[in-house]
Amino acid sequence: MVASDLEVRQQGGAARAAPPCTTLTIPAPPSVNGLFANSKRGRFKTPAYKAWIAEAAWTIREQYPDPVAGRVVVIIGVERASLMADIDNRCKAVLDLLVKAKVIDDDRWVTGIALAWLPQGRRRTAQCRIAIMPAIPLDISFHPSPDGATGGWFINAPEGEE
């Protein structure tokens, strides 16, 4: 799980510190299939994509995130609203938004990405949880739900850290 659902595993009976992490919760992104349209004048952002960018960017500003400079690892969890959707179609919009909101310098600095469908929350609209960390050695594990349709990434604290 990510962001508000991050869990640091206990090792040796004591909780260990997780790596420095910026976490965000935003509205679930649209599928990459709905981001752009074509016209005689060229390719353009769809009205739905523009509306999502505006809402998600405002949501980020309200959370006052610390920017993460340089190479980063991004963990993204999107609440699953449809069993027909593809998880990889949600990544581009999120990474582009993180750049636009100045949370990361550029998505070319993203060294690693972990994506997962999260169980649908109690809100009417699906949410997306994001964790951004410097590209340092990480130990993360994936735990699927009993039916395998959703799951979460867990950050395991490094050995020897307190």
N, C-alpha and C positions, 0 to 999 in steps of 0.2 A: 504494500500500500504506500501511498506517497503523501507528501505535505502533512495535513493534519492527521493523517493515518500512519505517519512514520513510526516505526517501532525499532528500538535498539535492543538487540538480543542480549540476554544475560549470559556471560561466559565466566565460569569459575565462581558462580554465586554472587558476583557483584556486577551492577550495571556499568557499562563502559560508555564513554563519550562517543557520540557519532561525529563524523567529519563535519566541518562548517557547512551549513546548508541554508540556502534561501528557499523558502516555500511559498507557494501561491495557490489560491483557489480562484478559478475563473469559470465562466459558462463553458460548457462543452463546445468544442470547435465544430464547425460544419465539416462534412466530408470534402476531401480535395476535389471530388467530382462537382461540387457546387461552388467552388471558389471563383472560377473565371468563366466567362462566356466569350464568344467570338462574334464580331460584326464585320461589316465591310471595311470599317476603319481600323480593325485590329482586335486584339484581346483586351478585355477589361474585367475589373472586379465586379462580381454580381452585387445587386443591392443587399441580398442576405449576408454576403461576406462583409460588406462595408458596415452593416449594422452590427454584426458580431464583433468586428474590430473595435468599433466605437465603444460598445458595452464592455468588452473584455479589457480594453485599455483603461477605461475608467475604473473598473474593478481592481486592476493592478495598482493604479495610482492610490486608491483608497487603502491599500495594504502597505504602502511605503516600503517596498522591498529594497534590500541592499543589493546593488549591482554586483555581479560576479565577473571580474575581468579575466581575460586570457582564456586558456583552454578549459572547457567544462564538460561535465557529465550531466545529462538531463534525464530524470525519471518522470514519466508522464502516466497518469492514471485517468481514464475517462469513464464516467458512469455509463454503463451499457443500457441504451434505450431500445435497441433493436438487435435481434440475433442475425439479421441480414447484413449488418455493417461490417466493414473491414477496419481493424485497428490501425493499420498503417496509413489509412487515408486521413487520420486525425493529426499526424505529426507536423506536416508542413505549416499549417496555419498557426500552430502553437509556437514553433520555432521562429517564424517570421514575426509574430506578435512580440515575443521576448526581445527581439532586436529593436522593433519599433518603439517599445516601451523603455528601451535602454537598460534592460535587466542584464542582457549579455551584449558583448561588443558586436558580434556578427555570428551568424549560424555556421560559418566556416570554422569557427573555433570549437564547435561541439565535437568532442572526441568520441563520446559514446552516448547511446540512447537506450533506455529501457521503457517499453510500452506495455500497458495492461488495461484490459477492461475491468472496471470496478463494478461492484453491485450497484444497482440503481438506488439512489438515496431517497429521502422522504420529500425532497423538493419537487415542485411541478416540472422544473426544467433540469436537465442533467448538468452536472458539474465536472470540471477537470481539475485535478490536483497535480501540481508540478513541484519537483524538488530539483534544485540546481546546485551543483557542488564543483569545486575546482577539480580538475582531472588529476586525481591522486589515486593510489591503490585503494580499491574498495572491495568489500566482500558483500555482495547482495545475493539474495535468494528469492525465488518465485514460489508462491504458495497458491495453488488454484483452489477455487471453491469446490465443494463436493461434486457439483455437476460439470466442472471444468469450463463453464461459460464465462467466468470472471475469475479474478484473482488479485494478487497484490505482490509488489516487490518490497522486500524487507532489507534494510541496511543492517548488516552485522558489524558491530563495533570492532575495530582492529584490536588484535591481541596486544597486551602490554600497555594500553592506554588507560588512564583513569580519569 
